Amino acid sequence: AKRARLGERTMLACIGCKHKKLKCDGQSPKCQNCVRNSRECLVEDPATGLHRPRNYMQSLEMRVAYLESLLQQARPDSQAQQPPARLGSVDGGDAATDDDQLDELSNEVALLCLSAAGREPHYFGPSSAVSFSRIVSTTMGLSRRQAGGGGTSVVIVAAGGGPGSGTSTPLLLRFPSRSLARSLSRAYFTNIHPQYPFLHRPTFQAWEEKCIAASQTGELGSCGDLELFFVFMIYAIGSLAMGPGQFDAAEAYYLRAMDHQAPVLDMDSLESIQSILCCALYSIRSPVGVSLWKLSGMAIRQCVELGYHRSTALRRHTNPLTAEISKRCFWVAYDLDRVAAFILGRPVGISDSAIAAELPLDVDDDKIIIVGDGGGGNNSSSLVRDQIRGATTTTAVRTVTGFIHAIKLRRLWSKIIDTVYHHYSPRSQAGSLSSSSSSQREAIRSLREEIDQWHASTPYFMDFSDQDPEQQQQQKHPPLSVFASREWFQLAYDHTILILNRPLLASRSANVSSPSAATATAATASADAEGHEDVGDEEQEEEAAVDQAVAECCRRAREVCLLYRRLYQNPSIQFTWGSLHILFLAGLTFLYCIWRSQAAAAATRMRGGGGGRGGGGGGGGALLRDVMNTSMACNTVLVIIAERWSQATAYRDLFETLSQRTISMLCG
C-alpha cells in the first residue's frame, strides 16, 4: 500500500469538498468553498483518521510555545542553557519573586496565586499570600531554596495550570445531541449562572434552539457567529462543571467557540462584554484560556467605555432588558476584578468612588423580557418595568439573590485593600505590613463590624448540611457547586476575616520566629527590660490586638478546613483554583497561628509569666488533638483534589510536611 505523506505541506482536500466533489484549494485555515458556504473546514488526518482543522498543528505549536513562555517566566532558571523568551509585561518590573532567595513554601504559594488568578507571572502586592507565606517560612524555620534548584511541582503547575490533562484534543466531529446539549446548558445555568449571572437565560435558550435545529438539518453554518460563540462557550463551561471526565470535551467546545469570537468582539457592545466574561469563567476552571487578570480588566474597561459604571437613569433610552443585563455584566466584571486584584495584590480596575451603577434587581431572568413593540413604543417598556417591579415585591429567594449579596462582600474587600493594605512597603523588614498605629487598628475594628453585619444579613436558602453526600448523589441532577449555600457564605465570611487580620499576624513576626527562638529572644528582652519595666500603652494595645488576631485567625482557619472537608467529600462538587487557594492558605494560617501561640507561650514563661502552656502538660493534649484533627481535615480535601487534579499534588505534599513539623513541635 502506498504510504500517506504526512506534514504541513501535504495538500489534502477538506471533508466538505470531498463530500460535494468540489476542487479544494487547500488554503488555511479555511478553503474558499468552506468560506463561501459558511461551513467548518476539516481535513482527515492520514495517520489517525481524525477530522481536524487544516491549521491544527500550527495551533498546537502556538499553544506549546505559550506554555513554554509561561514556564520560563515562572522559573527562568529551569532552562539555563537558553535565554528565557519573556512575554511582554505591562508591569515592566522584576519577576514576582526573587529566585535566588526563595524558600519552597513561598514558591508554591506564588504559583498557587498565579493559577487562581489566571497564571499571571509578574508583580505580587501586599494582599497576595506570597508576602504572608514568607513570614510563615521564617516562623516555621523552613529552609531557603537556592537558585537553580527548581522542583518538578513548579514545572507541573506552570505547564498545566489547572484542571485537565493539558494534552492535545481533537475537535468534536459534530454538534451535541439535543439531550446532551440540554444537559450541558443546564449544568451551566444551574451551577455557574447564579454566581455570575451576566447572561439572559431566555435569550440563550433561543440561540441554543436555533443551533440545535440547524445542526439536525446539517445547516449549522447558517447560524451566526453570535449564537455559535455563546452556545459553544456555555457547553465548554458546562462540561468543566460536570467534572474531570468532560475536560477533553470542554476544550473542544472552547476551541470551536474561539472560531466565532472575533466578530462578537468587533460588535463593541453588551454582547462583546458577555463574550469576555465567558472566557474569564472558562479560565477560572481550565488551563486553556487567557489570564483572568487581563480578562477582568478588559471587561471593566469596556463597561466603562459603554457607560455601564454609571446610573441607568443616565441611559433613559435603553430598553429594560439591556439596562438590567448591563448592570449584571458590570458587577460580574467588578467581582472578577476584585478577586484577581486581591489574589495578586494589584490595583483594582476601577475605584469604588467612580462607580454610580445600581446593583442588579433581585429578579429571575424570565421576569426581564422585551415585549414586542407593536407600535406601543414606551408602553411596552412600561409594561416590562411593571413586571419587574411586581417580581421584586415578594420575599422569595431568586437566582441572583446570592450574587447580589456576594457583590456587597466584594465592596468590603475594596475597603480592606484601601484601608489595611495601602501602607505596604515591599522592602520593609520581614515583608511585614504596617499595622501598628492605633488608627489602623480602629479601621480594622470598624471593617470587622461591617463584615459581621454582612454575615448577619446573609440570605441562606441552600443548606447542604440537610443532606449527606449519598442523598445528594441520588438526586437526578446533584449540585456541582456550593455557591449561595449556607456553607459558601460561611466560608466567604471566614476567609474575609482571615484577609482582614493577615497584616496583624505579620506585624511582629520578625521578632518571634519559633518557640526556641522566642525563648532566646525573651531572655534578652527580659534583661533589657530591667531598666524599662514600664511598657507604653501603644505597645500593649498592639500586643493585645495581635494576640486577639492570632486567636481569631486560628478559629476561622480551623472552620474553613472543617467546612471544606464536609462539603467536598461529595464527588459531584467541582473545584476551582480559587477554592484550592482558599483552603491551602487557611491550613497554612492555622499552622502559623499554632506556631505563633507556642512562641508567645515560651516568651511568657521566660518573662516569668508562669502559666503559659507549651506542647506538653496541661491543655497540651487537647491542643495536639485539635491540631491533628484540623490538619487531617485540610489534608483530606487536598488529597481529594489531588486525585482529580495532578497539579494539586505539590500542595497536598507540602501541607502534609508542614503539619507533621507542627505536630512534632507540639510533641517535643
N, C-alpha and C positions, 0 to 999 in steps of 0.2 A: 504494500500500500504506500502511496505517496505521502511522505511526511509533511504535515502542515507547517508552513513558515510562520514563525512567531516573531513578534517585535513591533516596535512603534510604526515602522514604515509599511507594514503589511496592509494592503488595501482590501478591506472587507466590506461587502455590501451590507447595509443595515437590514434588520428583520423586516421592517415595513416595506422597503424596496423589493426585497426578495418575494414577499407575500404578494405584492401587486405587480411583480415582474417589471419593475422600472430600473433604469440605469442609475446607479448610485454614484454620486461624485466623490464620496468618501471624505467630505470636509468635516472638520472637527470644530466644535463639539457636536454639530448637527449638520446633516446633509441638506441640500436645498429642498429636496422633496419633503422632508420632515418639517422643515421650517415653513414651507408653503402650506402644508396640511395641518400645522399646529399639533404635531404628534411627537411622542418621545422617539428619540433616535438611539436604538440599542443595536449592538452587534453581538454575534456569538463568539465567545472565546474558543478558539480551536482546541485548546488544551483541556478545558473543563466542560465546555458545552453550556456555560452560564451566559445569560444575556446581560450585558453591561453597557454603560455609555462608552462612546468612542474615546473619550478623554479620561477613561477610568484610571489608567496608570499614572497620568500626569497629576490627577487629583490626589492619588495616594502618595506620590513623591512630594507634593506640596505639603501634605499633612505630616509626613515623616520629617521634612525639613523644619516645619513649625514646632513639632515636639522636640526635635534636637536643639532648636534655638532656646526653647524654654528650659531644657536641661542645662544648657551651657550658662544661662543666666542664673539659675538657681545654684549650680555648682560649677563655677568657672574652672576649678581645678580638676574636674572629672575627666577632661581631655587635655592634659597639659601639653601634649605634643602639638596641638593645633591651637592657634589663637582663637578664642571664642568669638563667634559671629553674633554680636549682640543686636537685638532688635532695637528700633528707635524707642527712646524713652522720653516721655513728657516731663519726667522728674529731673532729668539731667544731672542726677547726683550719683553717689556710690550705690552699690547694691544694698539689698535690705539688711544684710548682716555682715560682720567682719569675720571672714572665713579663717583668718589666721588665729583668732582667739574666740572661737565659738564652741561652747560645750554642746554635747549631744542633745540635751533636752531643749535648749533654745533653737537648735537646728530643726528638730522635729516640729516644735510649736510654730516656727516660722513657716514651714511647709504646710502645716495644717491651716494656718491663716490664709495662705495663698490659695489652697484648694477650696476653702469655704467661701472665698470672695472672688473666685474665678481665676486662680493661678496667676496673680499679678506680681511679678518678682522684682519689686523695687523698694520704695520707701515704706517703713513701718513707723507709725506715730505712737503717741503715748497711750491711746485707748486700746491698741492692739495688745495681744497677750505676750508678745515677744519680750517686751521690757520686763513684764512680771515674771516670765519664765527664767530670765537671768537672775532675778532675786531668789527664786526658788532654788536654782542651781547652787548659788552661794550658800544658802541656808542648809541644804542637804549635803553639801560637800561633794558635789558631782565633779568628776574630772573634766578638764578642758580638752576639746578636740583640736589638734594641731592641723595646720594647713596640709592638704594632700591626703588626708585620711578618710575621704568620703566613704560613707556606708551604702550598702545596697538599698536600704529603705529610701534613701534620697532619690536614687535612680528610679525606683518603682513609682514613687509618688509624682516626681516631676514628669515621668513619661506617661504614666497612666492618668493621674489627676483626678480620679473619681471612679464611680461605679462603672463597670463594663470591662470587657476584655481588652480593648484597645487594638484588636486585630481588625484587618480589613473585612468589610461586609459587602457582599453583592447586593445591588438594589433589588427590591421586591419586584417580581415579574408582573404582578397585576394589582389592581385596586382591591382592598379587602372586601370580603363578602358583607352583605348588609348586617348580618348578626355580629360579625367581628367589628365592623365599623361602629355599630351602636355600643358595643362593649367598651371600645377604646374611648369614645367621646363621653360615655357615662362615667368611666374611671376618672377622666379629667374633671368634668363638671361636678361630680360628687365629692372629690377629694382635693383637687387643686383650686378650682374656681372659687370656693368660699374664702380662701386665703388671699387670692389675687383676682378679684372679680372685674377685670378690665374688658372682658368680652360680654356681649349681649347674647345670651343663650338662644333665644328665638331666632335671631339673625344668623347665628352659626348653624342652627338646625336647618334653615332654609338653604344655606350654602352646601351643607352636607347632603341634603336630599338631592340637590341638583347634581352633585358629583356622583352620588350612588347611581342615580338614574342614567347619567351619561355613561358610566362605566359598564352598566348592564347592556347597553346598546353598542358598546365599542366606540363611543364618541367622547371619551374623556377630554380629548383635546379641545372640544367645543366649550369647555368651562374656562372662565377667565383666570388670570394669574391670582387675583384676589381670593377667589373661592378656593383654588387649589393650594395656595400657600397656607391659609389658615386651617384647612381640613387636614393636610398632611402634618402640620406642626402640632395640632391638637392630638392627632394619632400618635405622634412621636412622644409627646409629653405623657399622654395616657399610657403608652407602652412602658415608659420608665416607671410610672407609678405602680404598675402591675407587678414589678419585681424583676430580679436578675434574668429570669428566663425569657424576658422580652427585650433585653438590651440590644441585641442584634437587629431586631425588627425596628426598634426605636431609631437606631442610627440610619437605617434605610429610609424610614419615613422622613427623617430630618434632612437627609441629602436630597430627597425628592422635593421637599419644601423649599430648600435653598435655590432650586432652579427657577422658582417663581417669585423670589423676594424682591429682586431689583425693581420691577415695575411698581410694586407696592410702596417701596421707599420713595420712588420718584413722585408719588402722588402728593407727598408733603402734607399729609392730612392726619386725621384721627386714626385711620387705618395704618398709617406708617408707624405711629407710636405703638399701636397694638402689636404690630409685627416685631418691633424691637423688644417689647416686653415678653412676647412668646419666646424669642431667642434667649432672653435672660432666664426664664423659667427652665428652659432646656439645659442651660449651662449650670444651673444650680444642682442638677441631678446627674449630669453626664460630663465625661471628659471632652466631648466634642462640642465645640462652640466657642464663642468669643467671651472674653473676660466680663464677669458680672460688673466689675467696677466701671469698665468702659461702656457697657450697655446701659446701665442705670444712668450714667452721665449723659449719654446720647438721648435717652428718653426724657430726662429732666430738661435738657436744653431745647428739645423740640416742643415740649409742653410750654415752656416759657415763650418760645417763638410764636406759638399759636395763641398765647394769652390764657392758657388753662390754669395758670397760677393765680389769676385774678378772679374776682367775684363773677358769678354767672349773670348778675344784674347788669354788668357792663357788656354782655353779649345778648342783647334783647331779641335779636332776630334768629337766634339758634333754636331749633326745634327741641322739645323736651328730651327726646332720646339722646341726641348728640350732646346736649348740655349735661345730662346725668352721666353718660358713659365717659365724657371728657373729664369730669371730676374724678371718676373712678381711676381712669388712666393716670391722672396726675398723682393721686395719692398712692397708687401702686408703685409708680416710679419713685416717689418720695420714700416709701417703705424700703425698697431695694437699695436706694441711695444711702439711707441711714445705716442699714445693716452693713453694707460693703465698706462705708466710711469708718464705721466703728471697729470692724474686724481688722482693717488695715491701719487704723489710726490716722486717717487722712481728712482733709477738709470736706465738708458736705458740698453737694452740687448747688444748693440754693439755701440761703439762710431763712429761718422761720419768719424773720421780720419782713421779708419780701413777699410772703405768701398771704393772699387775701381770699383764696379759694375756700368755699364752704366744704365741709365734709359731705360725702355722698348721702343721699337719702336712704333710710333704712327700709328699702322695699325690694321685693323679689323681681327678677328680670321680667317676668311675664306681666308685671304691672307697668312697665315702661315700654310703651308702644307708640307707633305713629299711626294715627287714624288717617285713612285716605282723605285727601283734601276735598275732593268733590265740590270744589267751589266754595267750601266753607271757610277757607283762609284761617283766620285766627280762632274760629270756633273749634276747629279740630285740636289746636294746641291747648285751648282752654279745657276741652274735654279730657285730654291726657293729664293735664295738671290736676283736674278734679279727681281722676282715678288715683294718681299718685298720692294726693292729699288724703284720700279715703283709706289708702293702703297703709299709711303711717299712723293712723289714729288708733289701731289695735295694738295690744301689748305682746302679740305673738313674736317669737324669735324668727328672724328671716335669714336668707342666705348671707347677707353682708353684715349682719349684726356683729359677728366676731371680728370681721375685718375692721370695722369702724373702731371697735374697742382697741384692736392692736395698733391702729394708727395713733390713737391717743398715747399709747405707750412709747411709740417711736418719737413722738414730740417731746416726751420726757427724756428720752435718750439725747435729744438735741440739747436740752438744758444741761444734762450731765456733761456732755462734751464741752459746752461753753463755760460751765461753772467750775468743774472739777479738774478737767484735763488741760486747760489752756495755759497753765504755768509750767508745763513740762520743759525741761532742758535735757536734750539727748546726751550731753556730755557731763551731766551732774554726777556726783558721787553715787556709785552703785546703781545708776539709772533710776534713782528714786524720783517720785513725784512730789512737787511742792504742796504740802497739805498741812503745814504746821501752824498757820495763822488761825486765830480764833474765828475770823470771818469765813475762812474756808470751811471750818468745821460747822459753823452755823448754816452755811449754804447746803452742806451735805444733810444736816438735820431737816432743813426745810424741804429738800428734794425727797427725803425719805417719807415725809408726811404726804407729799403729793403721790408718791408711788403707792403708799398704803391706801389712800383714797381711791386710786385707780383699781387696786386689787379688790377693795370692798364693793365696788360697783360692777364687778365682772358679771356678764350675762351667762351664767352657767346653763347650758342646755344639752350637752352631751357628756355623759358620765361613764367612762369606760370601767369604772370600778363596779358598776352594776352587773357586769358580765365577766365571766372568766374567759381566757383565750379559746377554750374549746367551744363555748357557746357562740363566740364571735365567728369562729370558723364555720359553724353550721349555718350561718346566715347565707342567703342567696348571694348577696354582694357584701362581704365583710369589709370593714373600714380599712383603707390603705393609708390613712393619715390621721393624726390625733389632733389636728388643728381645731380650735374652738371647743375642745373638750375641757372639762374641769381641770384635768391634769395639765393640758397645754398652757392654760393661763397661770397655773401654779408654777410650772417650770419657767415661764416668762418672768413671773414675779421674782422667783428666787434668783434667776440669772441676772436680773436688773439690780437686785440688792448686791450681788457679788461685784458687778462692774462699778457700782457706786462706791463701794468700800475698798476697791483694789488699791487706790492711791494711799489710803491709810495703812494698808497692810505693808506697803513698800516703804513707808516714810522713815522707819528706823531700822530697816533690815541690815544696813551696813554695820550696825553696832552689835547685832546678835546674829551669828551665822549658824550655830549649832549648840546643843546643850554643853558640850565640853568647852567650846569657845566662850560660851556665855559665862561659864564658871570662872575662867581666867579673866575675862573682861570685868566681871562683877568684883573679883578680888582687887583688881587695880582700881576700879571705881570706888570701892569701899575705902581704900587707903587715901585716895584723892579727896574723898568727901569728908574726911575727918575735920578739915577746916572749913567745910562748906556744907554743913548739915541742913541748912535751910534751902529747900528746893523751891524755885519760883512757881507761882500759881500757873503760869503759862505752861511750864513743862509738865506739871502734874495733870493739867487738863488734857494736854496732848497724850500723855501716857495713858490716861483713863480712856480717851477716845480710841486709841489704838487697841487697847485690850478689849474694849467693847466690840470693835470691828472684827478682831480675830475671833472672838466667841460667836458673833453673829454670822460671819462667813463660814465658820465651821459647821454651824447648824444648817445654813442654806445649802452649802455644798453637799452635805450628807443627804438632805432631802432630794436634791437633784439626782444623785446617784441611785437612791432607792426608788424614786419615781420612774426613772428610765428603766430600771430592771423590771418593774411591774408592767410597764407599757410595752416594751419591745420584746417580751417573750412571745408576743403574738406574732406568728410568722408572716401574717399578711401586712403588717405595718412596715413601711419602707423608710429607709434612712436617707438623709442628705448629708453633705459635708458639713452643713451648719449644725445638725444635731450631733455629729461626732465632735465638732469643735466645742460645743457647749458641755457635753459630757466629759470629755477629756480634761478640759480646764476646770470643771467642777471637782473632779477627782484630784487634780493637781493642787487646787486651792485647799481642799480638805487636808491632804497630807502636809502641805506647807503650814497650815494653822496648827496641826498637831506638833510639828517641829518648833514652831514659834512659842506655843504654850509651854512645851517642855523646857525650852531655853529660858523662858521667863521664870519658870518654877526654879530652875537651877540658880538663876541670878538672885532670886528672892532668898533662897536658902543661904547663899553666900553672904548676903547682906544682913543675915540674922533674922529673916522673916519667919523661919521655922516651918510652918505648916504647908509649904509648897510641896506638891507631890510629883514624883518622877514617874518612871515606868514601873516601879516596884510595888511597895506596900500600899496600904490604904485603899484608895479607889483605883489603883493601877490596873487591877484585874478587869474592872468594868470598862475602863478606858481601852484596854487592849481588845476586849471583845467588840467594842464599838468600832474600833479601827479595822479589825478583821472583817466585821460584817459589812461595813461601808465599802471597804476595798474590794471585797468579794462581789458586791452589787455592781460596782463600776466595772470591774474586770469581766464579769459575766456578760454584760452588754457589749463590751469591746470584743469579747470572743464571738458573740453572735454576729456583730458587724464584720469581723474579720472573716467569718465563714462565708459571708455574702460578697464582701469586697476584699480581695487580697491586699489592696493598698493600705488597709487599716491595720495590717498585722504589726507594723512597726510601733503603732501607738498602744496596741494591746501588750506587746512585749515590754515596752518602755514603762508603762504604768505598773505592770507586774513587778518589774525590778525596783521601782520606787516604793511600792507598797511593802515589799519584802524588806527593804532597807529601813523603812519606818518601823515595822514590827520588830525587827532586830534591835533597833534603838530603844524601843519600849521594854523589850525583854532584857536588854543588857543593863 
